[in-house]
Amino acid sequence: MAQRLPEKIYFKIGEVSEIVGVEPYVLRYWETEFEVLKPSKAPSRHRLYKKRDVELLLEIKRLLYSEGFTIEGARKKLKESKKEEKDQLKLPLSEQKYRSALVKLKKDLESLRRLVS
């Protein structure tokens, strides 16, 4: 049930309100409660949300409305999720993956050598 977002760089608060399915005042309130949510401001001082902001808002809504988390619980869950993402990026490739990558690299280099010869 993943929602497909329009291919845009920035979204205005009214657009985000429609996509997320909450009133603009709810979005402004969530900004005060979730420090990870920081939309840009246009020179006219209107909020400009990036695609990542909208995805985050959809996740916040899911946690609060579908999963029944409190604001504090949703904050903690988002922090845990972010930490898990960072930890996964730090994980080294297994030895088997290294070997597979080296074997493929060796074959590619041999192919290049034959082409050059």
Order of alpha helices (4+ residues) and beta strands (2+ residues): beta-alpha-alpha-beta-beta-alpha-alpha-alpha
